[in-house]
Amino acid sequence: MFGMLNGFKNFVMRGNVVDLAVGVVIGAAFTSLVTQFTKSFLEPLINLVGAKPDGAGGAFDLVHKGNAVAWGAFVNALITFVLTAAVLYFLVVLPMNKLAERRNKGKEPEPAPVTEDIRLLTEIRDALVAARVPAQAVHKENDHANDR
């Protein structure tokens, strides 16, 4: 039983699982924010051009030619998004980062693998150095020939 719980803990503690969960929650909150922005600002602007207003509005809405701009609903969605992001950061991301930091304390970081572009640049440098050496030797021989 303990081994199964330990396996579950290792699964959850992997960074990609937590990152995925945070991404899904932030994505849902951001979707709500974009939806409310569209309803609060873009739809009334489109209604000004010629579409019929849907009758949405309230006591605190700005009204121009019968088109309500529901800025209060957008501010509410914005506050909800910021609070959701703050709760996720302080209750999930920050503790997971601290825990990962503690787990990795004392471990030496692995050397970064050599990427393909660095390997190719190294080969080019080595080839240029190898090509330069014989050319310098030829120039020295020519200098000695000119001295005679």
Buried (B, 14 or more C-beta within 10 A) or exposed (E): EEEEEEEEEEEEEEEEEBEEEBEEBBEEBBEBBEEBBEBBBEBBEEBBEEEEBEEBBEEEBEEEEEBBBBBBBBEEBBEBBEEBBEEBBEEBBEEBEEEBEEEEEEEEEEEEEEEEEEEEEEEEEEEEEEEEEEEEEEEEEEEEEEEE
